[in-house]
Every structure is written in C-alpha cells, then in structure tokens.
Amino acid sequence: MNYQEYKPAAALAKYIDAYWSVSTAADCKPSIERIIPDTCADIIINLGSAVTANNEDETQLLPDKSYLVGTMTKFCDTRFTGGAKLIGIRFKPFALHTVLGIPLAGATNKTIELGRTEFAFKNIITSKKAADIQNTFDTFFIKKLATPDRIAWHFLESIYQTNGTISVQALAKKHFVTERQLERLCRLKAGITLKELCKQVRFRNIVKELKHQGKNISIDNMAFENGYYDHSHLAKEIKKYTGRTPAYYTS
C-alpha cells in the first residue's frame, strides 16, 4: 500500500490539514488499515476499486464517487483490495463548514455519499500527478474560502495551545461567550461536543509524545501532566480511540 500526504497552500493551512492519496497494486492481497480519530473530517474521492469502511454502517466507497467522512470518535478498520485509489482532503475542525458550508451535525462516525450536484470532486481532477492534484485543490478551495467565524477559530486556538486540557467553562470565560453558545457552535461545525474535541486534541498530543519518547517515557507522569486521573484512565482513553494499549506506540 502506498500512502502519501501533500500540504495545501499557505492560505489554506488554517483550514486544511493535508491532501492525501492511498493506492494499492492491482495484484495485491486484501489488507486492513486502522483509522483513528484526529478531530478532522474528510472528503474522499474514489478513483479505483471499492473500499469498505467498517464504521457504524459498514459503508462501501464505490468507484467514481465522492464521500464525506464525519468527525470520528472511535477507530475504524478499512478494507482495501487490489487496484484501490483514494484521494482525500482532510479538513481541520470547523473548516468544512467554513470553506464549503457543510454542517457536520449528525455526521459523526458516518460516511455519506456526496451527490453529483453537491461537490463532484472527481470532475475537477484532470491529472493523477500529485502536484497537479494539489494545485487543482488549492485553486478550488481558495475560491470557496469564506470569512471564518472568529469565535470558532479563536477558541480552537486556545484548545490547541493547552493541548486540549482547558475546560469548557474556562474556554467560555476566556472568550466572553456562554458554554451553551460554544457547545451549539461545536456540534454544528465540528459534529462533536466541545468536550470530545478537547479530548481528541489531548489524545493526539499524547500519542505524538509516546511515539517520540518511546520506552523512556513515564506513563504515570504523562497522565498527570495531561489531566488524566491516572495511568489507567489514560490507557482506557487510548484503547477507546485506537483499540490498542499505550505500549503499542512506545515500541
């Protein structure tokens, strides 16, 4: 399996985490890839064989179709066969609504086919070269870019700055809005609760540190520094999101 990522233009970096592609050889054996939550939502274009996502509905991504993958709160095992070719756009929290006007409420853990009258992304791809696809997407999304919701982006920056350890109450107080306003905005534009968003940002930071420090890391200290009750609480959350133990990321 060949997986590659491409960074968007600087003007889009605040909204799009990456463009990506994954492909398999025509004669390769079926394989399973585990996808874990990352606070993002994706749009995926299938240019190859069918791919099966074992999410809540066990959705098939069919050839020549485009799909919206909502924000995930649990891992998903995806089955690839020979001749697979997916191209994706990974949107940061709130960005799918900002750039394309797509609300994510109700899309959590779901894969939804996009109609031809909505965003027929396959039609704008005229080349399979990575640089051409990247330039095509950059041009398309820059034209679509709207004025961002200032409240959303300001409190998202606060979540990143604290690695997700800030409370909803503290976040609302810092930005002079009510907790209810924040929760409503988060559910509409990110498809998940504000608490879940903070947990996922914290979780992603933990995994990054585990991979970086390896076996030298103290799980107990890491749990304490990131707002977990203890080692068990941290391990339980990693298990929830990945189906794996912390040791998997330190080896």
C-alpha positions as CSV (number, residue, x, y, z in Angstrom):
1,M,0.0,0.0,0.0
2,N,1.3,3.5,-0.9
3,Y,0.1,6.4,1.2
4,Q,1.2,10.0,0.6
5,E,0.4,13.4,2.0
6,Y,0.6,16.9,0.4
7,K,0.4,20.2,2.2
8,P,-2.1,22.8,1.0
9,A,-1.2,26.4,0.0
10,A,-0.3,28.7,2.9
11,A,-3.7,30.5,2.6
12,L,-5.5,27.2,3.3
13,A,-3.2,25.8,6.1
14,K,-5.6,27.1,8.8
15,Y,-8.4,25.1,7.3
16,I,-6.9,22.0,5.6
17,D,-4.6,19.7,7.4
18,A,-3.5,17.8,4.2
19,Y,-4.4,16.4,0.9
20,W,-3.7,12.7,0.8
21,S,-3.7,9.7,-1.5
22,V,-3.6,5.9,-0.9
23,S,-3.3,3.3,-3.6
24,T,-2.7,-0.5,-3.9
25,A,-1.2,-2.5,-6.7
26,A,-3.7,-4.3,-8.9
27,D,-2.4,-7.8,-7.8
28,C,-2.0,-7.1,-4.0
29,K,-3.9,-9.1,-1.4
30,P,-6.7,-7.6,0.7
31,S,-5.5,-5.6,3.7
32,I,-6.9,-3.8,6.7
33,E,-5.8,-0.3,7.7
34,R,-6.9,1.1,11.1
35,I,-8.0,4.8,11.0
36,I,-8.1,6.6,14.4
37,P,-9.8,9.8,15.4
38,D,-7.9,13.0,14.7
39,T,-10.5,15.8,15.2
40,C,-10.8,16.2,11.4
41,A,-13.4,15.4,8.8
42,D,-12.5,14.2,5.3
43,I,-13.8,14.4,1.7
44,I,-12.8,11.3,-0.2
45,I,-12.8,10.6,-4.0
46,N,-12.6,7.0,-5.1
47,L,-10.8,6.6,-8.4
48,G,-10.2,2.9,-8.1
49,S,-11.8,-0.3,-6.7
50,A,-14.4,-0.4,-4.0
51,V,-13.1,0.2,-0.4
52,T,-15.1,-1.0,2.7
53,A,-15.1,1.2,5.8
54,N,-16.2,-0.8,8.9
55,N,-17.9,2.1,10.6
56,E,-21.3,2.2,12.1
57,D,-23.0,1.3,8.8
58,E,-20.1,-0.7,7.2
59,T,-20.1,1.6,4.2
60,Q,-18.7,0.8,0.8
61,L,-16.8,3.6,-1.0
62,L,-17.7,2.9,-4.6
63,P,-15.7,3.8,-7.7
64,D,-16.2,7.2,-9.2
65,K,-18.0,8.5,-6.1
66,S,-17.2,11.3,-3.6
67,Y,-17.9,10.9,0.1
68,L,-18.0,13.0,3.3
69,V,-16.5,11.2,6.3
70,G,-17.6,12.9,9.5
71,T,-15.6,13.5,12.6
72,M,-14.7,10.2,14.3
73,T,-15.0,9.4,18.0
74,K,-13.7,5.8,17.6
75,F,-11.4,3.9,15.4
76,C,-12.4,2.4,12.1
77,D,-10.9,-0.6,10.2
78,T,-10.9,-0.1,6.5
79,R,-10.5,-2.9,4.0
80,F,-8.6,-2.4,0.8
81,T,-8.3,-4.7,-2.2
82,G,-6.2,-4.6,-5.4
83,G,-6.5,-1.6,-7.6
84,A,-7.6,0.9,-4.8
85,K,-7.0,4.6,-5.4
86,L,-8.4,7.1,-2.9
87,I,-7.7,10.8,-2.9
88,G,-8.7,12.8,0.2
89,I,-8.9,16.3,1.7
90,R,-8.5,16.3,5.5
91,F,-10.3,19.3,7.0
92,K,-9.4,20.7,10.4
93,P,-12.2,21.3,12.9
94,F,-14.9,23.8,11.7
95,A,-13.1,24.1,8.3
96,L,-15.5,22.0,6.3
97,H,-18.3,24.4,7.3
98,T,-16.2,27.5,6.7
99,V,-14.9,26.5,3.3
100,L,-17.8,24.6,1.8
101,G,-20.7,25.4,4.1
102,I,-21.2,21.8,5.1
103,P,-22.5,21.4,8.7
104,L,-21.3,18.2,10.4
105,A,-24.1,17.8,12.9
106,G,-25.4,14.2,12.6
107,A,-22.4,13.1,10.5
108,T,-20.2,11.8,13.4
109,N,-18.7,8.4,12.6
110,K,-20.6,8.3,9.3
111,T,-19.6,8.1,5.7
112,I,-22.0,9.9,3.4
113,E,-22.1,9.9,-0.3
114,L,-22.0,13.3,-1.9
115,G,-24.4,13.9,-4.8
116,R,-23.2,15.0,-8.2
117,T,-25.0,18.3,-7.7
118,E,-23.1,19.0,-4.5
119,F,-19.4,18.6,-4.9
120,A,-18.5,16.4,-7.8
121,F,-14.8,16.5,-7.0
122,K,-13.9,13.8,-9.5
123,N,-14.8,16.2,-12.3
124,I,-12.1,18.7,-11.3
125,I,-9.3,16.1,-11.3
126,T,-7.8,16.0,-14.8
127,S,-4.4,14.5,-13.8
128,K,-3.2,11.8,-11.5
129,K,0.1,13.6,-10.8
130,A,0.4,14.7,-7.1
131,A,1.5,18.2,-8.0
132,D,-1.4,18.7,-10.4
133,I,-4.0,17.4,-7.9
134,Q,-2.5,19.6,-5.2
135,N,-2.6,22.7,-7.4
136,T,-6.2,21.9,-8.5
137,F,-7.4,21.6,-5.0
138,D,-5.6,24.7,-3.8
139,T,-7.3,26.7,-6.6
140,F,-10.7,25.2,-5.9
141,F,-10.7,25.8,-2.2
142,I,-9.2,29.3,-2.2
143,K,-12.1,30.3,-4.5
144,K,-14.5,28.7,-2.0
145,L,-13.0,30.3,1.1
146,A,-15.4,32.4,3.1
147,T,-14.8,34.6,6.1
148,P,-14.2,32.4,9.1
149,D,-16.3,32.5,12.3
150,R,-13.9,34.5,14.6
151,I,-15.3,32.9,17.8
152,A,-14.8,29.4,16.4
153,W,-11.2,30.0,15.3
154,H,-10.2,31.9,18.5
155,F,-11.4,29.2,20.9
156,L,-9.9,26.4,18.7
157,E,-6.5,28.1,19.0
158,S,-7.0,28.1,22.8
159,I,-7.7,24.4,22.7
160,Y,-4.5,23.7,20.7
161,Q,-2.4,26.0,23.0
162,T,-3.4,23.9,26.0
163,N,-3.2,20.6,24.2
164,G,-6.9,20.1,25.0
165,T,-6.6,20.3,28.7
166,I,-8.7,23.5,29.0
167,S,-12.3,23.1,30.4
168,V,-15.4,24.2,28.7
169,Q,-16.1,26.6,31.5
170,A,-12.7,28.2,31.2
171,L,-12.9,28.4,27.5
172,A,-16.3,30.2,27.6
173,K,-15.0,32.6,30.2
174,K,-11.8,33.4,28.2
175,H,-13.7,34.3,25.1
176,F,-16.7,36.0,26.8
177,V,-19.4,33.7,25.5
178,T,-21.7,31.2,27.2
179,E,-20.9,27.5,27.4
180,R,-24.2,26.8,25.6
181,Q,-23.1,29.0,22.7
182,L,-19.8,27.2,22.4
183,E,-21.4,23.8,22.5
184,R,-24.0,24.7,19.9
185,L,-21.3,26.0,17.6
186,C,-19.1,23.0,18.0
187,R,-21.9,20.5,17.3
188,L,-22.9,22.3,14.2
189,K,-19.4,22.9,12.7
190,A,-17.4,20.0,14.1
191,G,-20.1,17.4,14.5
192,I,-18.9,16.6,18.1
193,T,-19.2,18.1,21.5
194,L,-16.7,20.6,22.7
195,K,-15.6,18.2,25.4
196,E,-15.0,15.5,22.8
197,L,-13.0,17.9,20.7
198,C,-10.7,18.7,23.7
199,K,-10.3,15.0,24.5
200,Q,-9.2,14.2,21.0
201,V,-6.7,17.1,20.8
202,R,-5.3,15.9,24.1
203,F,-5.2,12.3,22.9
204,R,-3.4,13.2,19.7
205,N,-0.8,15.0,21.7
206,I,-0.3,12.0,23.9
207,V,0.2,9.6,21.0
208,K,2.7,12.0,19.5
209,E,4.7,12.1,22.7
210,L,4.5,8.3,23.2
211,K,6.0,7.8,19.7
212,H,8.6,10.5,20.2
213,Q,9.9,9.4,23.6
214,G,9.3,5.6,23.3
215,K,10.0,3.4,26.2
216,N,11.8,6.2,28.1
217,I,8.5,7.9,28.9
218,S,6.8,7.7,32.2
219,I,3.1,6.9,31.5
220,D,2.2,8.0,35.1
221,N,3.8,11.4,34.7
222,M,2.3,11.9,31.2
223,A,-1.2,11.0,32.6
224,F,-0.8,13.6,35.4
225,E,0.6,16.4,33.2
226,N,-2.3,16.0,30.7
227,G,-5.2,16.0,33.1
228,Y,-5.9,12.3,33.3
229,Y,-6.7,10.8,36.7
230,D,-4.1,8.1,36.5
231,H,-2.3,5.6,34.2
232,S,-5.5,3.5,33.9
233,H,-7.6,6.5,32.8
234,L,-5.0,7.3,30.1
235,A,-4.8,3.7,28.9
236,K,-8.6,3.4,28.7
237,E,-8.8,6.5,26.5
238,I,-6.1,5.3,24.1
239,K,-7.9,2.0,24.0
240,K,-11.2,3.7,23.1
241,Y,-9.7,5.7,20.3
242,T,-7.3,3.1,18.8
243,G,-8.2,-0.3,20.1
244,R,-4.6,-0.6,21.3
245,T,-2.6,-0.1,24.5
246,P,-0.1,2.7,25.2
247,A,2.7,0.2,24.7
248,Y,1.8,-0.2,21.1
249,Y,3.1,3.4,20.5
250,T,6.3,3.2,22.6
251,S,7.8,0.1,20.9
